[in-house]
Amino acid sequence: MNILMVLTSHDKLGDTGAKTGFWLEEFAAPYYVFQKAGAKITLTSPLGGQPPLDPKSDDPASQTESTIRFKSDSAAQATLANTRKLSDISTNDYDAVFYPGGHGPLWDLVNDKLSIALIEVMLEAGKPVAAVCHAPGVLRYVNNPDGTSVLKGKAVTGFTNSEEQAVGLSKVVPFLVEDMLKENGANYSKLADWQPHVVTDGLLITGQNPASSEPAAQALLKMLA
C-alpha cells in the first residue's frame, strides 16, 4: 500500500507579513495512522525539500499526541525535510493521495497544474483522494474528463466560514473554502466549529478541520482495504 502525501511549499500569509504553510497536526496525525497500517508513505511538495510549517500549528495550544510524537521522531523529521518535487512524481506508483491543510495550499496547490493533473489522474484510475481542513481547496480547478468540476454533486466538507472568521483570516485568504465548494456545485456539510467531521463520497474523502485529519486518514485506509 503506497500513499502519497502532498504538502504546500507556500509560506507567506497573503500581504500580512506573517508566515504560513502546512498545519502540523494535519500532517502528523495521518502520517502515523498510515505508518501504523504498514503503508509506504511518500512526501511531496511543489518545490521539494522542507515544506514550510505554519508557526501557529507549533503553538503549545495546538499540540496533540501525534504532534508531540513527531517532535521526538528524528526519522519522520528527516523524511519531511526531504520531500520529493511534485514534478518527479508518477501517479502509477501510488494507491491513494492525502492532502494535509494549513493556509499554504490556498496559494500554491490550488493553482498548481501538476497537483490538479495528479488528482484528475488518480480519480480517473479509481484511486481515492483525501483532503482536510483548507486542503479541499485544492479541488477548485480539478475536473472530470467531461470538463465538469469533480465537486459537482459530491458530498464534501472543508474549513468553515465561521472557523476562518474565528482565526481572523476571512479577509486575508484568496477565497473561503466553504464558499468555493458550494460555488462548484458540491453538497457541502459541516458540524460545529472545531468538531471532527469527515465526508466520503465515491473516491473523495474530505475533513472539516485539524481534528478531522486522523479520522480522514482512517477513512482512506478503510477505502483501500
Buried (B, 14 or more C-beta within 10 A) or exposed (E): BEBBBBBBBBBBBBEEEBBBBBBBBBBBBBBBBBBEBEBEBBBBBBBBEBBBBBBBBBEEEBBBEBBEBBBEBEEBEEBBEEBBBBEEBEBEEBBBBBBBBBBBBBBBBBBBEBBBEBBBBBBEEEBBBBBBBBBBBBBBBBBEEEEEBBBEEBBBBBBBBEBBEEEEBEEBBEEBBBEBBBBBBBBBBBBEBBEBBBBBBBBBBBBBBBBBBBBBBBBBBEBBE
